[in-house]
């Protein structure tokens, strides 16, 4: 495997990890209070931004 392939796979793994964390946060937000939902939405927005940036 070349260095660029390894780098690409590492990036893909990071995106998958962020997506899993995002899914977990969505589940938590469904059960959280209003204040908790606001905090979780902020975290989810940050993760979405990281995912979008990594994919582009």
Gaussian input, Z-matrix of N, CA and C with variables (Angstrom, degrees):
# hf/3-21g

backbone

0 1
 N
 C     1     B1
 C     2     B2     1     A1
 N     3     B3     2     A2     1     D1
 C     4     B4     3     A3     2     D2
 C     5     B5     4     A4     3     D3
 N     6     B6     5     A5     4     D4
 C     7     B7     6     A6     5     D5
 C     8     B8     7     A7     6     D6
 N     9     B9     8     A8     7     D7
 C    10    B10     9     A9     8     D8
 C    11    B11    10    A10     9     D9
 N    12    B12    11    A11    10    D10
 C    13    B13    12    A12    11    D11
 C    14    B14    13    A13    12    D12
 N    15    B15    14    A14    13    D13
 C    16    B16    15    A15    14    D14
 C    17    B17    16    A16    15    D15
 N    18    B18    17    A17    16    D16
 C    19    B19    18    A18    17    D17
 C    20    B20    19    A19    18    D18
 N    21    B21    20    A20    19    D19
 C    22    B22    21    A21    20    D20
 C    23    B23    22    A22    21    D21
 N    24    B24    23    A23    22    D22
 C    25    B25    24    A24    23    D23
 C    26    B26    25    A25    24    D24
 N    27    B27    26    A26    25    D25
 C    28    B28    27    A27    26    D26
 C    29    B29    28    A28    27    D27
 N    30    B30    29    A29    28    D28
 C    31    B31    30    A30    29    D29
 C    32    B32    31    A31    30    D30
 N    33    B33    32    A32    31    D31
 C    34    B34    33    A33    32    D32
 C    35    B35    34    A34    33    D33
 N    36    B36    35    A35    34    D34
 C    37    B37    36    A36    35    D35
 C    38    B38    37    A37    36    D36
 N    39    B39    38    A38    37    D37
 C    40    B40    39    A39    38    D38
 C    41    B41    40    A40    39    D39
 N    42    B42    41    A41    40    D40
 C    43    B43    42    A42    41    D41
 C    44    B44    43    A43    42    D42
 N    45    B45    44    A44    43    D43
 C    46    B46    45    A45    44    D44
 C    47    B47    46    A46    45    D45
 N    48    B48    47    A47    46    D46
 C    49    B49    48    A48    47    D47
 C    50    B50    49    A49    48    D48
 N    51    B51    50    A50    49    D49
 C    52    B52    51    A51    50    D50
 C    53    B53    52    A52    51    D51
 N    54    B54    53    A53    52    D52
 C    55    B55    54    A54    53    D53
 C    56    B56    55    A55    54    D54
 N    57    B57    56    A56    55    D55
 C    58    B58    57    A57    56    D56
 C    59    B59    58    A58    57    D57
 N    60    B60    59    A59    58    D58
 C    61    B61    60    A60    59    D59
 C    62    B62    61    A61    60    D60
 N    63    B63    62    A62    61    D61
 C    64    B64    63    A63    62    D62
 C    65    B65    64    A64    63    D63
 N    66    B66    65    A65    64    D64
 C    67    B67    66    A66    65    D65
 C    68    B68    67    A67    66    D66
 N    69    B69    68    A68    67    D67
 C    70    B70    69    A69    68    D68
 C    71    B71    70    A70    69    D69
 N    72    B72    71    A71    70    D70
 C    73    B73    72    A72    71    D71
 C    74    B74    73    A73    72    D72
 N    75    B75    74    A74    73    D73
 C    76    B76    75    A75    74    D74
 C    77    B77    76    A76    75    D75
 N    78    B78    77    A77    76    D76
 C    79    B79    78    A78    77    D77
 C    80    B80    79    A79    78    D78
 N    81    B81    80    A80    79    D79
 C    82    B82    81    A81    80    D80
 C    83    B83    82    A82    81    D81
 N    84    B84    83    A83    82    D82
 C    85    B85    84    A84    83    D83
 C    86    B86    85    A85    84    D84
 N    87    B87    86    A86    85    D85
 C    88    B88    87    A87    86    D86
 C    89    B89    88    A88    87    D87
 N    90    B90    89    A89    88    D88
 C    91    B91    90    A90    89    D89
 C    92    B92    91    A91    90    D90
 N    93    B93    92    A92    91    D91
 C    94    B94    93    A93    92    D92
 C    95    B95    94    A94    93    D93
 N    96    B96    95    A95    94    D94
 C    97    B97    96    A96    95    D95
 C    98    B98    97    A97    96    D96
 N    99    B99    98    A98    97    D97
 C   100   B100    99    A99    98    D98
 C   101   B101   100   A100    99    D99
 N   102   B102   101   A101   100   D100
 C   103   B103   102   A102   101   D101
 C   104   B104   103   A103   102   D102
 N   105   B105   104   A104   103   D103
 C   106   B106   105   A105   104   D104
 C   107   B107   106   A106   105   D105
 N   108   B108   107   A107   106   D106
 C   109   B109   108   A108   107   D107
 C   110   B110   109   A109   108   D108
 N   111   B111   110   A110   109   D109
 C   112   B112   111   A111   110   D110
 C   113   B113   112   A112   111   D111
 N   114   B114   113   A113   112   D112
 C   115   B115   114   A114   113   D113
 C   116   B116   115   A115   114   D114
 N   117   B117   116   A116   115   D115
 C   118   B118   117   A117   116   D116
 C   119   B119   118   A118   117   D117
 N   120   B120   119   A119   118   D118
 C   121   B121   120   A120   119   D119
 C   122   B122   121   A121   120   D120
 N   123   B123   122   A122   121   D121
 C   124   B124   123   A123   122   D122
 C   125   B125   124   A124   123   D123
 N   126   B126   125   A125   124   D124
 C   127   B127   126   A126   125   D125
 C   128   B128   127   A127   126   D126
 N   129   B129   128   A128   127   D127
 C   130   B130   129   A129   128   D128
 C   131   B131   130   A130   129   D129
 N   132   B132   131   A131   130   D130
 C   133   B133   132   A132   131   D131
 C   134   B134   133   A133   132   D132
 N   135   B135   134   A134   133   D133
 C   136   B136   135   A135   134   D134
 C   137   B137   136   A136   135   D135
 N   138   B138   137   A137   136   D136
 C   139   B139   138   A138   137   D137
 C   140   B140   139   A139   138   D138
 N   141   B141   140   A140   139   D139
 C   142   B142   141   A141   140   D140
 C   143   B143   142   A142   141   D141
 N   144   B144   143   A143   142   D142
 C   145   B145   144   A144   143   D143
 C   146   B146   145   A145   144   D144
 N   147   B147   146   A146   145   D145
 C   148   B148   147   A147   146   D146
 C   149   B149   148   A148   147   D147
 N   150   B150   149   A149   148   D148
 C   151   B151   150   A150   149   D149
 C   152   B152   151   A151   150   D150
 N   153   B153   152   A152   151   D151
 C   154   B154   153   A153   152   D152
 C   155   B155   154   A154   153   D153
 N   156   B156   155   A155   154   D154
 C   157   B157   156   A156   155   D155
 C   158   B158   157   A157   156   D156
 N   159   B159   158   A158   157   D157
 C   160   B160   159   A159   158   D158
 C   161   B161   160   A160   159   D159
 N   162   B162   161   A161   160   D160
 C   163   B163   162   A162   161   D161
 C   164   B164   163   A163   162   D162
 N   165   B165   164   A164   163   D163
 C   166   B166   165   A165   164   D164
 C   167   B167   166   A166   165   D165

   B1=1.4311
   B2=1.5233
   B3=1.3226
   B4=1.4582
   B5=1.5270
   B6=1.3194
   B7=1.4707
   B8=1.5209
   B9=1.3324
   B10=1.4656
   B11=1.5293
   B12=1.3336
   B13=1.4670
   B14=1.5211
   B15=1.3093
   B16=1.4597
   B17=1.5258
   B18=1.3169
   B19=1.4634
   B20=1.5307
   B21=1.3254
   B22=1.4652
   B23=1.5245
   B24=1.3177
   B25=1.4650
   B26=1.5241
   B27=1.3082
   B28=1.4609
   B29=1.5282
   B30=1.3161
   B31=1.4629
   B32=1.5118
   B33=1.3239
   B34=1.4626
   B35=1.5258
   B36=1.3171
   B37=1.4649
   B38=1.5231
   B39=1.3294
   B40=1.4624
   B41=1.5206
   B42=1.3270
   B43=1.4640
   B44=1.5267
   B45=1.3110
   B46=1.4595
   B47=1.5272
   B48=1.3227
   B49=1.4591
   B50=1.5266
   B51=1.3233
   B52=1.4574
   B53=1.5280
   B54=1.3315
   B55=1.4643
   B56=1.5313
   B57=1.3267
   B58=1.4644
   B59=1.5245
   B60=1.3277
   B61=1.4606
   B62=1.5308
   B63=1.3262
   B64=1.4555
   B65=1.5261
   B66=1.3032
   B67=1.4614
   B68=1.5305
   B69=1.3139
   B70=1.4648
   B71=1.5278
   B72=1.3290
   B73=1.4551
   B74=1.5263
   B75=1.3201
   B76=1.4658
   B77=1.5218
   B78=1.3185
   B79=1.4595
   B80=1.5262
   B81=1.3239
   B82=1.4628
   B83=1.5231
   B84=1.3258
   B85=1.4616
   B86=1.5247
   B87=1.3106
   B88=1.4582
   B89=1.5246
   B90=1.3201
   B91=1.4554
   B92=1.5293
   B93=1.2963
   B94=1.4679
   B95=1.5285
   B96=1.3167
   B97=1.4633
   B98=1.5332
   B99=1.3137
   B100=1.4689
   B101=1.5228
   B102=1.3397
   B103=1.4666
   B104=1.5227
   B105=1.3051
   B106=1.4591
   B107=1.5102
   B108=1.3287
   B109=1.4600
   B110=1.5216
   B111=1.3126
   B112=1.4735
   B113=1.5263
   B114=1.3269
   B115=1.4678
   B116=1.5244
   B117=1.3343
   B118=1.4644
   B119=1.5220
   B120=1.3234
   B121=1.4651
   B122=1.5272
   B123=1.3271
   B124=1.4686
   B125=1.5264
   B126=1.3418
   B127=1.4697
   B128=1.5234
   B129=1.3427
   B130=1.4648
   B131=1.5240
   B132=1.3339
   B133=1.4658
   B134=1.5263
   B135=1.3341
   B136=1.4638
   B137=1.5302
   B138=1.3313
   B139=1.4665
   B140=1.5170
   B141=1.3226
   B142=1.4730
   B143=1.5267
   B144=1.3299
   B145=1.4643
   B146=1.5218
   B147=1.3188
   B148=1.4706
   B149=1.5279
   B150=1.3319
   B151=1.4635
   B152=1.5144
   B153=1.3299
   B154=1.4698
   B155=1.5188
   B156=1.3265
   B157=1.4677
   B158=1.5258
   B159=1.3158
   B160=1.4733
   B161=1.5177
   B162=1.3136
   B163=1.4700
   B164=1.5242
   B165=1.3020
   B166=1.4752
   B167=1.4646
   A1=108.69
   A2=116.44
   A3=119.97
   A4=110.21
   A5=113.92
   A6=118.98
   A7=111.29
   A8=116.94
   A9=119.02
   A10=110.77
   A11=117.71
   A12=120.73
   A13=110.75
   A14=116.32
   A15=120.91
   A16=110.24
   A17=116.47
   A18=120.78
   A19=110.42
   A20=115.95
   A21=120.62
   A22=110.26
   A23=117.50
   A24=120.95
   A25=111.67
   A26=115.85
   A27=119.50
   A28=109.88
   A29=116.44
   A30=120.77
   A31=111.84
   A32=116.70
   A33=121.20
   A34=110.63
   A35=116.46
   A36=120.79
   A37=110.43
   A38=116.95
   A39=120.50
   A40=110.34
   A41=117.03
   A42=120.68
   A43=110.10
   A44=117.82
   A45=120.94
   A46=110.90
   A47=116.61
   A48=120.61
   A49=110.23
   A50=118.02
   A51=121.49
   A52=110.75
   A53=116.81
   A54=120.21
   A55=110.84
   A56=117.26
   A57=120.86
   A58=110.40
   A59=116.67
   A60=120.74
   A61=110.20
   A62=116.57
   A63=121.29
   A64=110.39
   A65=117.33
   A66=121.85
   A67=110.39
   A68=116.58
   A69=121.74
   A70=110.26
   A71=116.75
   A72=120.62
   A73=111.64
   A74=117.36
   A75=120.90
   A76=110.31
   A77=116.64
   A78=120.81
   A79=110.73
   A80=117.08
   A81=121.21
   A82=110.90
   A83=117.50
   A84=121.87
   A85=111.24
   A86=117.02
   A87=120.60
   A88=111.64
   A89=116.55
   A90=121.26
   A91=112.90
   A92=118.05
   A93=121.88
   A94=111.71
   A95=114.71
   A96=121.10
   A97=108.50
   A98=115.89
   A99=120.11
   A100=111.36
   A101=117.40
   A102=120.31
   A103=110.71
   A104=116.09
   A105=120.40
   A106=111.97
   A107=116.19
   A108=120.29
   A109=111.12
   A110=116.94
   A111=120.63
   A112=110.40
   A113=117.02
   A114=120.99
   A115=111.06
   A116=115.85
   A117=119.28
   A118=111.59
   A119=117.30
   A120=120.58
   A121=110.64
   A122=116.87
   A123=120.44
   A124=110.40
   A125=116.46
   A126=120.11
   A127=110.78
   A128=116.02
   A129=119.72
   A130=111.05
   A131=117.14
   A132=120.24
   A133=111.30
   A134=116.28
   A135=120.02
   A136=110.81
   A137=116.38
   A138=119.59
   A139=111.60
   A140=116.89
   A141=119.76
   A142=110.26
   A143=116.37
   A144=120.47
   A145=112.03
   A146=116.79
   A147=120.93
   A148=110.26
   A149=115.91
   A150=120.48
   A151=110.05
   A152=117.33
   A153=120.78
   A154=111.32
   A155=116.51
   A156=120.59
   A157=111.20
   A158=116.62
   A159=120.64
   A160=112.17
   A161=116.11
   A162=120.11
   A163=112.24
   A164=118.18
   A165=121.16
   A166=112.50
   D1=132.84
   D2=179.98
   D3=-78.27
   D4=166.12
   D5=178.49
   D6=-60.59
   D7=-38.41
   D8=-178.76
   D9=-68.59
   D10=-35.88
   D11=176.16
   D12=-65.18
   D13=-41.93
   D14=179.40
   D15=-64.83
   D16=-41.74
   D17=179.09
   D18=-63.91
   D19=-41.98
   D20=179.69
   D21=-63.70
   D22=-44.47
   D23=179.44
   D24=-64.36
   D25=-37.25
   D26=178.08
   D27=-64.31
   D28=-41.89
   D29=177.74
   D30=-64.24
   D31=-41.25
   D32=178.27
   D33=-64.05
   D34=-39.77
   D35=178.52
   D36=-64.01
   D37=-38.92
   D38=178.77
   D39=-64.56
   D40=-43.46
   D41=178.41
   D42=-61.64
   D43=-42.72
   D44=178.38
   D45=-61.39
   D46=-39.15
   D47=178.52
   D48=-65.13
   D49=-43.87
   D50=178.39
   D51=-63.31
   D52=-40.34
   D53=179.04
   D54=-63.78
   D55=-39.34
   D56=177.62
   D57=-65.00
   D58=-41.32
   D59=178.57
   D60=-65.22
   D61=-39.27
   D62=178.35
   D63=-62.32
   D64=-42.93
   D65=178.75
   D66=-61.62
   D67=-42.05
   D68=178.84
   D69=-63.35
   D70=-44.27
   D71=179.86
   D72=-63.89
   D73=-37.79
   D74=177.48
   D75=-60.82
   D76=-42.33
   D77=178.80
   D78=-64.73
   D79=-41.85
   D80=178.77
   D81=-64.88
   D82=-37.62
   D83=-177.73
   D84=-63.72
   D85=-32.79
   D86=179.88
   D87=-63.20
   D88=-28.76
   D89=-175.68
   D90=-103.28
   D91=-6.46
   D92=-173.20
   D93=-83.96
   D94=161.52
   D95=173.89
   D96=-69.67
   D97=174.81
   D98=-180.00
   D99=-59.31
   D100=-44.78
   D101=178.97
   D102=-64.60
   D103=-40.97
   D104=178.13
   D105=-63.44
   D106=-38.55
   D107=178.91
   D108=-64.03
   D109=-39.24
   D110=178.78
   D111=-62.19
   D112=-45.33
   D113=179.41
   D114=-63.74
   D115=-42.54
   D116=-179.70
   D117=-67.75
   D118=-37.60
   D119=177.41
   D120=-61.39
   D121=-39.05
   D122=178.33
   D123=-62.90
   D124=-45.07
   D125=178.13
   D126=-62.29
   D127=-41.36
   D128=-179.87
   D129=-64.24
   D130=-40.24
   D131=177.53
   D132=-61.74
   D133=-41.01
   D134=178.23
   D135=-62.52
   D136=-43.42
   D137=179.11
   D138=-65.74
   D139=-41.04
   D140=177.82
   D141=-59.44
   D142=-41.00
   D143=177.93
   D144=-62.13
   D145=-43.29
   D146=178.58
   D147=-63.28
   D148=-43.63
   D149=-179.51
   D150=-63.01
   D151=-47.64
   D152=179.50
   D153=-60.29
   D154=-43.72
   D155=179.80
   D156=-62.85
   D157=-41.56
   D158=-179.00
   D159=-67.32
   D160=-32.48
   D161=-178.63
   D162=-79.13
   D163=-21.58
   D164=-177.79
   D165=-98.90

